[in-house]
Amino acid sequence: MTDNFKDICGIIKAECSVSLEEMDEAIAQCAVERFNNTVESFFNPELIDEENPEWTTAMFSEAKTAAELFPHLIKPASSQKVTTTIEYDADIISAFRTAGNNWQVRMNEALREWLQEHAL
């Protein structure tokens, strides 16, 4: 038990003439009741939302992954991207940023295109 909890128990014992054993039993009973209420509400068919029913095996088999639904937000596991620090002239960065979002992707594509045209 934490010191704060012991202090609170001591105050309750002094003020209410309750033994620590009785408090322990009351706390345990409260925890059991809260757990039972949670389990009951989880498995109670009357509490299932008709607009959001419990998933069936068929629903799970037809489900799509986040990568399938949002490919632009998730890097594929096979991505060979490497994080690095590099310095460019300010006007180069400004030109790519001015063109809008995903400027790093466009810069990467421009470098890839240059590499294809100029064998190293």
N, C-alpha and C positions, 0 to 999 in steps of 0.2 A: 504494500500500500504506500501511496505517496504521503509525505508529511502533511500536506494540505488536507487530504482525505482523512488522515488520522485526527487532525485537529478538529475537523467538522464532526467526526464521529464522537470525539470527546465532548464537544459542546452539546450535541444531541443527547448523549448519555447523561450528562450532568443536568440538563434542563428537563428531560423527559423521563428520567428514571428507566431507561431502556438499556439492556445489556448489549454488549458488542455481538454476542451470539444471536440475539433477536434481530439486531440490525442486519447482520450478515444474512440471516434467513429471509428477511423482508426484501433485501436487495436481490438475492438470488431468485426469489419468487417473482419479483418485478421483471427481472431479466427473462425468466422462463415465459411469463405471460406475453412480453413484447415479442419474443421469438415466435411463440405459437401464433400470435396475431399476424405476424409477418408471413409465416408459412401458410396460414389459412387463407390470407388474402391473395397469395401468389397462386395457390392451387384451386381457389374457389371459382368454378365456371361462371357463376353469376357476376363476377367482377371482371370478366374478360370483355374488352371493348369490341363491339360488333364491327366497328369500322377498322379495327386493327386486330384481327383474330390471331390466335396462336398459330405459329408457322407449322406447316405440315412438311413431310419429307419431300413431297413434290415441289413445294415452294422453295425449299433449300436447294434442290437440284437445279432449279431454274434461276437462282440468284446469280447476280453478276458481282465481280470483285470491284473494289474501289478503283483499281487500275483500269478496269474495263470501262467503268462509268466516267472516270475523270482522268484520262491519260495525260492531259496537259498539266495536271497537278502532281502526278506521281512519277518519279524516275523509275524506269524498269530496273530490275535486279541485275540485268546484264550490262547496265550502263558503265562505260569505261571513263567517265568523267573524273578529272583530278582537280582538286582545289589547290590553287597556287596564288602567289602574290606576284604581280608584275606591274611595271610602270609604263604608261603610254602618255603621249603628248596630250595636253588638255583638249586641243581642237579635235583630235581623233575620238576621244571619249564623248565630247560634246556632240559630234556629228551622229554617233550611234544613238546616244540618249535622246536627241531631238526627234529621231524617227519613231519614238514611242517605246512601249513596254517590250520586254524580251530583247533588249539591245544586246545582252551578252550572247544570246543565241545567234543573232544576226552576225555579231563579230566572229563567233566561232565558225559560222558558215562561210564568211568571207575569207578567213584564214585557211579553211579546208579547200575552198575553191582555188586560192593562190597556190597551195601546195600541189594540187592536181595539175595546174598549169606550169609549175616550175619544179621539176624534179630536183630533189636535193641530193 
